[in-house]
Amino acid sequence: MKKRFIYILLVSMSFSSIVSCKIDEIPETSMSDANFWNTVTDLRMAANYFYSTLPGLTSSEVSMDNWSADAYPNTTGNSISDGSRVTPATSDDYDYYKIYQANKLIEKSQQILDKGGDVTQVNWYVGEARFFRAMYYFEMLKRFGGVPLITKTMEVNDPDVYLPRASRDEVLQLIFDDIDYAASVLRTADELNTAKEYGRISKTGALAFKSRVALFEGTREKFHQYGNYKKHLTMAKEAAEAVINSGVHTLFTQQTTGTNGNIMNDAYFNLFQEAGDGRANKENIIAKVYGISRENSVISTPVQRYYEGNSIVPTQNFVDYYLMADGLPIDKSPLYQAPDKSMTHAQYFNKKDPRMSFTLFKRGDEFISSSNYTIPNASQQRSGYGIRKYANKNFWNLQASYIDRPVLRYAEVLLNYAEAVFELNENISDADLDKTINALRNRLPQINIGTDANPNFVSMAKLTNAFVNANGLNMRNEIRRERKVELSFEGLAYWDLIRWKTAEIELPKTLLGSYLFSEYLTDPGQKWDASKTPVNDKNYIILQNASLRKFDPSKDYLWPLPTTEIAKNPKLEQNPNW
């Protein structure tokens, strides 16, 4: 099914060559505008460029979770996470290249209408351009706050080339205006599928993204104490609710049948496998589409090689968020057994939320073409954990994966709704918990809380108000916990710390790896050396000590503007304390 749709990206590179990458330079063109902007097909080809800019699975993109406390670059610290970065001279994050291209398509659409182009079809691609323009501005807003608003193409002598920074509210207004327009004109996911255009942004894609933006700003306003947080949280709730009520998307539940005919109950794992590609997976609302095979490829990624080590490894700081089968955290559950020298790495996964096993490698998991996983390798997975998402031994052997990356999925919409509802009035009904968090738990397989000899399989406990109250839990923390484990290593963890204003608490902490299990040291092939592996007083691996980590709340919640941009534009003001 997927192979019918991958052609949407084929002309991306050719279009990118005909536009300028700087807002203060005249575009250098290899194709004159007069010869290009003539038909709706031209507009569609131009819009294809934007899909090449969706977040993917390159080394730098999968490493973004190193900014949080959930992951570590394996061998050395990350300057954003540990607070050691300095103001850069240049930055790819402060970027108007893609915004310029969106502005150009929006402007040139009128020429196509003037030449008789179908209004509905022209609006599809203008809607896509405005959606992506909103996405590009949101990425800059998260990092820098207010930035100059450029909504037109310009010559070098245009007085608007160098504008002062717009306010957060002004940037947000443009973002929401663009998203609302896109939602009003884009096709539904099913209409795109029928037209063999799976992968393009849909109406519900725009609404789902609106819920993400509004939740980010609403919670940031609430916890940083500025603005009108209830306005944006209401927007987040309503946008998420519109996606839920559309009936277009559902949670993915496809399971694998084993060689012995047994059902594997691995739908969560399959989200990040070929089984999760295409419209058959109605959970993916926005996805980065890769290829089919080496012979039929748009793009590919050696993502498992990145996750195998050196680029990113999970921390114990993250792993500690997984609940036990009874729904309780490890510091409250009687099911939890603290690791000791008699325990194995794989046994540490027992009786826990199954998403831990679907997300992290343990003994017996399919790993590489020559063998299944045994224990972590000290040189590649120094934290004692490896990311299992996208693991495929055939693609590992090719060093090329063609599995799509979910950019925004229905699970996030459910979590956005739950969080927005709670933060609006600091309460949430059991009915809303059932249609969001408990729906996510309901698709998980049962968990054996007994032994191999005497198994006792139970379902993951539900989250209810009575359960929270009876066990001395905090509903806000449990909603956030669910988000962390469900959306792990999908590029959201750092930004959650920023909007919740908890980065100043979490990022200065020591980053830990797993318990240094005895089996690490008895397998010489995995290269563990106790004398070269620092541990704390509980025998957990120390990745980076707190003495080497800091977070300054007076400046680190915003990123510094590149000094070259300030030098070029005297109207730009640097962010506070940078």
N, C-alpha and C positions, 0 to 999 in steps of 0.2 A: 504493500500500500504506500509506503513512504516514498518509493522511487518516483511516483507520479508528481511529487510536489517539490522536489529539491531544486528544480530549475529556477526558482525565484531569485536565487543568488548569483546566477551565472554572469550577469552583466554588471555586477557591483563594481568590480575593479575598473572596467572600462569607463563607467560613469565618473568614478572618483578622479579620473585623470583630466576631466574637463572643467574642474572647478577650483577656485582658490582655497588655500589652506589658512590664510591669514586675513583677518578682517581689514587690515590696513595695507593690503597689496592688491593691485589690479589682477583679476583672474588671468592665468595663462591657459589658453584653450587650444586643444588639438582638434576641436570640432566647433564650427561656428554655431551660435545659438539659432540663427536663421535656418540652418539645415537640420537642427535637431528637434526643436519644440514645435511639432506640427500635429501630432496625433495623440490620442489617449494611450496608445502603445508606447510612445516616447515617454509619456509621463510615468507609466508603469515601470519602464526600464530605469528611469531616473530614481523612482522610489525604491527600487531593488537595492540600491546602495545602502540604505539605512539598515537593512537586515544584517549586513556584514558588521555592523557596529553593536549588535546585541551582545551582552556579556556571554563569553564562551568559556572554554576550558584550557586556555593557554597557561603557561607556567605562572605568569604574573597575575592572572585572574584567579586561579585556584589558591594562590598564595595570599590573597586579600584577607583570608580569615586569620592570618598571622598577626594582623593588626589588633585582634582581640586577645583575650586570655585563653581562648579555646584551642589555640594551635601555636606552634613554634617552628621556625625554619630549620630545625634539626641540628644545625651546627653553630649558628650564631644568632644573635638577637635581631629583632625587627625594630627599626628606629621609631616607627609610629607607635608601636606597642610599648616599648620601654622608655619612651620620652626623650630619646637622644637626638632626634632629628633637628636640623637647623633650617633656616629659611633658604629655599632653593633659588638659584638664578633663573631657572626655567622649570616648567612642569607641564606634562601632558594632560594633567587634570584641569588646568586652566586653559580651555580649548574652545575656540569659536569656529573651528574648521567644519565640524558637522552641523553646527547651527547655520553657518553660511549656506550649506547645501540645502537644508530644510527651507530657509528663506527663499532661495532661488527657485525651488520647485513651486512654492506657494505663489511667487510672483509670476512665473512663466505659465501657470495654469490658465491665466486669463487669455493668453495667446491661443491656447488650444480651444477654449470656449469660443473665442472670436472666429475660429476656423471651423466651427460646427461640431466640436467635440461634445459627446453626451454629458450632460450636466451631472447625472448621478455617478457616472464612472469617473469623471474628473474629480468629483468630491471625495470619492474613495481614496484617491492618492494624495489629495490635499489633506485629508484626514490623517493619513499615515504620516505625512511630513509634519503635521502639527503635533501628532502624538510623540514622534521622536524628538521634536524640538522641546517639548515639555520634559521628556526624559533627560535630554542633555542639560537643560537648565536645572533640573532637580539634582543631578549629580554635582553640579557646581554649587548649588545652594547648600547641600549637605556639608560640603567641605569648607566653603568660603563665606557663607552667608550671602548677603546682597552682592550682586555683580552687575556690571553694565548690561542693560537690556538692548540687544541688537535684534531688530525684527525686520530688517531689510538688507538687501545687498548694497554695497557702497563702493565708490571710487576712492582713491587715496586722498582726494581733496575734499571729500564729504566732511562737513563739520561734525557729523555724528560718529566719526570713526573713534574719537576719543571722548567717551562719555564718563561721567562720574558713576559710582556704584549706585544702583537702585536699592531701595529698601527690601527687606525680606518680604514684606507684604506685597510690594509691587512685583517681585519675581514670582511669588506664589500666585498672584492674580493671573499673570500670563500663563503659568503652568496649568491652572485650573480652567482657564478659558480655552486653552488648546485641547485639553483632555475632553472637556464637555463637547467641543465641536467635533472631535474625533468620534466620540461615542454616539453622536447624533447622525453621522453619515457612514460609518464603517459597516461592513457586512457582519452577519453573525458567523460564529465558528462553523455552523453546519452549512451555511451558504458558501463559505470559503472552501469547505471540504467538497461540496458538490461541484464547484468550479475548478477543482483540482489545484487549489491554491492554499493548501494547508501550510501553515508557517507564517502567513501574513497576520497583522494585528487585527483582531476582531473587536466588535462592539463591547463584549464582555472583557476583552483584554484591556480596553481603555478604562472601563469601570473598576476592574481589579487594581490597575495601577493607581487610579485615583484613591482607592482605599489605602494603598501603601503610602502615598504622599501625604494624605490627610492625617493618617495615624502618626506618621513620623512628626509632622509639625504640631499636631495637637498634644501629643505626649511631651514633646520638647518644650512647648509653651508651658505645660502644666508643671513640669519638674524643674525647668529653668526660670519659671515665674515671670513670664512676659506674655503679651498678646491675649487672644481670646481662644483659650484651649477648647472650650465647649463647642464653639463654632466648627472647628476642624475635626474634633472627635465625632460630632454629629455627621459631618460629611463622610468621614471614614465608615461609620456605622451604616449610613444609608447607601453608600456605594457598594459596600460588601453585601448588604442585604439585597441589593438589586441583582448582583451576580448570583447569589443563592437562589433567589426567587425566579430567575430566568429559566432554570431547569436545564440549562445548556451544559453544565459541568457537574461532575460527580467525582467522588474519590475513586482512585484506580484500585481494582480488586483482583486483577488477573494473577493467578497463581501458576506455579510450575508443577508439572507432573513428573515425578522422578522416574528413573529407569525401571523401578519395581512397581510402578503404577500408583504410588502414593502421592497425594497432594502435598506440596511443600509449604503451603501457607506463607508465601514469601512476596506478597504483593508490594510491600514497601520497598524491598530490595529491587523488584522488577521495575519500579519507577525509574531506575537509573541503569536499565539494561535495554536491549533492543526491543524487548516486549513492551516497553513503555513508550515507544516511538509512534508518531502518527495520531490521527484523530480517534483511533480506537481507545486511546488513553484520554478520557475526557477530563482528567485532572489537570493536565498541562494547559494553561491558559495562554501563556507566552513561552515559546521555546526557541532556542538556538538550534536550527536544523543543520545537521552534519550530512554525511553521505550514506551510501549503502555498503560499499566495499572499496577496495583499492582500485578496482576497475571502473566503478561508477561512483566517483567521489566529487563532491563540491569542495569540501574541506574535511580535514581530519585532525585529530589531536592525540598525542601520546599520553593521555591524561593519567593512565594507571602508572606510567613511569614517574610522573610528577608526584603522585600520591604514594608511590613506593618508598619515597624518602628524599631527604635533602631539601626539597621544596617546602614541605609542610608535614608536620606530624601532630596528632592530637595530644592534648595535655590531660593530666589527671584533674586539673581544675575544671575541665569540661566533663570528663567522665563521671565525676561525682554528682552531676545533675540527674543521672538516670535513676529512676525510681525502681523499687523492688516490685514484685508482682502484686503485692498487697496495696500498692498505690502510695506507699510511704517512702520518704527519703531514707538514705542509708543510716542517718543518725537517729532515726526513729523506728525503723522496721526490725522486728525480731527475726526476719528472714535473712538479714544481712550478716555475712560472716567476714570479718576483717581478714585481709590476707596475712598469711604467715609462711614459714619456710616449707610447710608440708603441702601448701596449695599450689596448683599450676595456674598458668596464665589463662587457660581456657576455663578452668573452674571459677575464676573470678566473674565470668559472665553469667553464671548460673542464677536463676530465680529473679533476673532483672528484666526490665522493659526490653522486649525483643528487638526494638530499634537499635539497641546497642550492638547486638550481633549482626544486624543488617548493615550497620554503619562502619564497624571496626572489625578487622581481621582477628580470627582465632583459629586454633588448630583444626585442620580438616577442610577449611574453606578453599574453593577453587582460587588459585593464585596465579601461577605462571605456567607456561606450556610444559615444563618438565616436572612440576610437583605441586601438590597442594600446600597450603600454609602450615607451618609448624609453630615456631615462636618468632618474636621480633628479631631482626638483625640489628646489631648494635651500631653499625656504620650507617644504615639506611633508615632505621626507625628507633632513634636514640631515646625516644620517649616511652618505648615499650608498646606503642600503639601505631597501627597503620590504617588509613582510610580505605574502606572496602567499596564505597560507591563507585560505580563504573568499572569495577573489576571484571575482566573478561580475558581468559588465558589466550584465546586466539588473537585478540587485538593486542595483548601484551607482546605476543611474539612478533606481530607486524610492526609494533611501535606506532600504531595508528588506530584510533577508535572512531567509530561512526555513530556512536550513541548520542542522541540529542541531549542538550542541556536544558532542563526546566529552568526558565528565568523567573516565572511567576506561576505558581500552581494553586489549585483550588484549596489545598490545605492551608496555605497562607491566608487566603480570603477568610476562611473559617476562623483562623486565629486572630486576624485583624478585627473581625466582627466581635469576637469574645472580648478582646482587650478594650476596644472602643466602648462597648457596652459597660464593662466594669469601670473604666476610668471616668466615664461621664458622671456616674453617681456612686461609685465605689461599692457596687453590689451587682450581682448577676444571678439570674434565676436558674434553677436546675434545668428548666426547659431549654434555655439558651446554652447551657453547658452540654446538654445531650446532643444538640444539633451541631456542636462545634468540637470541643475537646473530646467528648466521649465518642463522637463519630470517628475520630482519628484512632482512638484506642480500640474501637470495635473491629477494625479491620486487621488488627494484630493477631497472630496465632496464640493459642493457649501456651502457658508457661508451666513447666514441670517444677513444682516446689517440693517434690519428694526426691527420691533417689532413682538411679537407673534400675535398680532391682525392684523398688516399690514406687513406681511413678504416681504422681498426683497432679493432674493438669488442671489449671484454673485460668480463667480469663483475667486480663489486666483490670484492676479495680477501677471503678468509675470515680470521677471527681464530682462531688456534690457539696452543697453547703453544709449538710449535716456531717459529712466525712471531714471536712476542713475543721469545723468547730470541735468535733469529738477528738481530733488528733492534734490540736494546737497548731494547725497549719495557718498559713497566710494566703488568702485567695489570690492576691496580686502575684505573689511569688510563684504560685502553682501555675497560673496562666503563663507567666514568663518562662517557667521551666518547660512547659509543654512546647512552647515556641522554639526554645533552644534545641531540644532533642529532635523535634519533628523537622526543623529546617536547618539542621546542622550542616556546616560546610557548604552552604548555599549563598555565602557572601553577605549575610545580614547581621552577624553577631556583633561586629564592631559598632555598627550604626545603632543597634539596640542599646548598647552601653552609652552612646552619645546622647540619644534622645531621652533615656531614663535618668541621665545624670549620675550614672553609677560607674563611669569610667574611672573616676577619681578614687573609687573604692577597689575595683577589681584589677585594674591594670598595674598598680604598684605592688601587687602581691607576688610572692615567689611563684614561678611557673614550675610545676612538678610533672614528672612522668609517672609511669606505673610503679607499683611495688617491684623491687628487684627480686623477682622470683628465683628460687634456687635453680630451676631448670635453665635459666639464662646462662648460668655459670658452668653448667655441666655439658653444654653443647658447644664444642670448640668451633663448629662451623658458623656459629652466629656471632662470634668475635666479641663476646662480652668479657670485660676485665674489671673485677671488683675494685682494683687499685686505681683504675682510671674512670670510675663511675661514681661521682659524688652522690650521696644519699642524705636524707634528713634523719632525725631521730626515730622515725617510724619506718625507715628503710625504703622510702619513696625516692626515686631518681630526681635530682635537682637539675633542671634545665637552665634556669636563670634565677639567681638569687634576688630577693627584693632590694638588696643594696645597690643593684645595677638597674633598677626600674623606678620610674617616677612618672607622675602625671600632674601637671600644673593646671588647676581649674581656671585660673585667670587667663589662660591663653589656649590650652590644648583642645578645648571644645570646638574651636575653629582652626582651620589650617592657614598657614601663611601664604599670602600672595607672592608669586615669583618676583624677584627684584627687577628683572628685565621689563616686566609689564609695568611696574610702577615708574621705571625710568622712562619708558616710552610715553606713558600717559600720566602727566602731573596731576590729573584730577582723581586718580586712584589713591585711596588711603589704605595703609596696611592694617591688618587686623590687630586688635589690642595685644600689646606686650610681645609682639614678634619684631 
